[in-house]
Amino acid sequence: MHIMSDGLLQTRAMFAPETINVEERTVELVWSTGAQVRRASWSRGDYIEELSMAPGAVRMERLNKGAPLLDAHDSFSLRSQIGVVQRAWLDGNQGRALVKFSRRDDVEPIFQDVQDGIYRNVSVGYKVHKTERDETGAVPVERAVDWEPYELSLVPIPADAGAQVRSEEPPATQPEKERSMTLPVDGVQAPEPTTQETVTRAAAPVAPAAPVVNADEVRAEERRRTAGILDAARKLKVGDELAHQLIADGVSLDEARLQLIDAKAQDEQRTPAQSRVEVTKDHGQKRFDAKLEHLKFRSNLGDMTDAAREYRGSTLLDMARESLDLAGISHRGMDKSEIAVRAMHSTSDFPLLMASIQRVTLKAAYAEEQQTWRPLAEQRNLPDFREMKEIEVGGQMLPEEIKEGGEYKTGTIQEQQGSWSLTEYGKKLVIGRRLIINDNLGYITRAVQVLARGVATFEANQMWGLITGNAKCMSDGLALFHASHNNTGTGVIGETAISAARQAMRNQKDFTGKNPLYVVPQYILLPTTLETAFDKFNATITPNQTSSVNIFSGYLQKIVEPRLDASSTAQFYITGNYPGVTKLIYGYLEGEAGPTIESEIKRDPDGIVTYLRHDFGCAIGQHQGFYRSTGA
């Protein structure tokens, strides 16, 4: 089972000072050993978290790019950064780092306490991207197999007792039971205390053994304290962040309740509407994303995610009901028709949900359509609907000898220009209440797929129509296959016709008529009627004599297009490449590289009207890259 977590978490560990370089103000530390930490969650219950220390499981980039060393995870002030991570690495099952302390006056006491062995506990702030849940034991284990440390902190109490400032000298040791806490965030995880055996350096003679502590009683008491603080925060509607901080700081339940009451009083002095909007938006967005993921799964556009599983079996009408609930609209006593109409015409997220699944469907279906013209074209998106000038420059700029004491001679560059622009196209589709009531998601997505195919067909008609319709070139305003362009010929597919085409393209010049372009033939454009004839000609064979060798075998790549049949079943075209020679140009409005969908609520017809908008333009750039044969 895979669980994704976007929350920012901390786990605590320990710090030991003998690797300190006082002059450089550096010290080596162990920031994690992957020790198991017991946690609790209102949604998942008790579980044990374990951080995998396998090289592929830990994303080390942020630590090795100058991650901060903080004072107890305080990331709200620049003064809370007391140092920087210079280097971090994995050593077996340990995460280690070399950190450097700031030379600021306010950091000096902290650095001195680290030297003296007073501060030695380390905590790592991290983000879990993926976990694996093992439920075979009495308490489930969630193992983070993809997680990312992003900061290190000095802290008073660790959770991972193996994480400490690294000591290089053999210490006098004494077994010691240490009670540690974990700090959850985002209301996802509540901490459990854990008792771990640690070995620490004795700074003084060995003290008498500490009294035996009943670990079960400690855990039970900590659970009661944690649950009490979280329950008080929930009833007072105080943010989880303060509750988690109180838990991590070891504040007693009674004292925590007093602090939560004070925090509530301060909150009431602020504008309550802003807080409600922020919380509702965050909660509503998560629900919205989960519903959209479920609809994508139903439409074969995505996998079933953990968030989407909550909506397994839900119909469109069920989602409409929930959208009304989230918008604060009661649907008690409404029949199916009323629910569908109210969801579509209210301020709920249901219309946006319908528009979103249509956008996802449109994008996927449009991308799947085969567009045979794309290898021949260059995309240039435009910022608006005004004409775009395309300037072509040419002329000979040959260097000339400069005599002793002579001057440079001025060259002349010629230019010609054409223009093209975008045009707005569109279509609309109505999603009525019947489709919602009948849970006809398949019809909705198939209708959008038809729209996507329509857009692709429209583009292909436009692009191929430039060639078959012998459209005018932007460069000179003449028809593509004009007599003055020297780009037409005769003959069926064979060595003679292909050779003539190659020769004509090689001899093409720029618009000044002075500079040869040496265009290289690349594609042959065929109607379906000539595909077999070309395949036979293009086939590689072993001839009995040299004169039978097909020198053009594999020379050209074929593009077969049924739209060419409508123009002529005998004609074929050859296109070539040369830097600076633009064959076909197409483009969209900047920021909308393809069709887009917008929705509007209508009463007549009663439903959601989907508007498909497509801003598109195309043109022929220059003729030098094209050749046409009559095929006879």
Protein Blocks (a to p, Z undefined) as FASTA:
>chain_A
ZZddfbdcdddddddfklpcfklopacddfbehiacddddfklopadddddfbfklpcfk
lmmnopacdeehiakbfklpgbdcfbdcdehjaccddddddfbfklmmmmmmmmnomamc
dcdddddfbdcddfkbmbdcdddfbdcdfbdcddfbdfblmbccddfbdcdddddddddd
dddehhlaccdddddddddddfbdcddddddddfklmmmmmmmmmmmmmmmmmmnopafk
lmmmmmmnopafklmmmmmmmmmmmmmmmcfklmmmmmmmmmmmmmmmmmmmmmmmmnop
accdfklmmmgoiafklmmmmmmmmnopafehiafklmmmmmmmmcbfklmmmmmmmmmm
mmmmmmmpccfklmmpccdddfblbdcdddddedjdddcdddehiacddddddddddddd
dddddddddddfklmmnopmklmmmmmmmmmmmmmmmmmmmmmmmmmnopacfklopafk
lfklopaceddddfklmmmmmmmmmmpccfkomacgkiacfbdcddfklmmmmmmmmpcc
ddfbfklpcfkgokaccdddfklmmmockbccdddddehiafbdcdddehiacddddddd
dfbdcddddddddddddddfbfklgccdehZZ
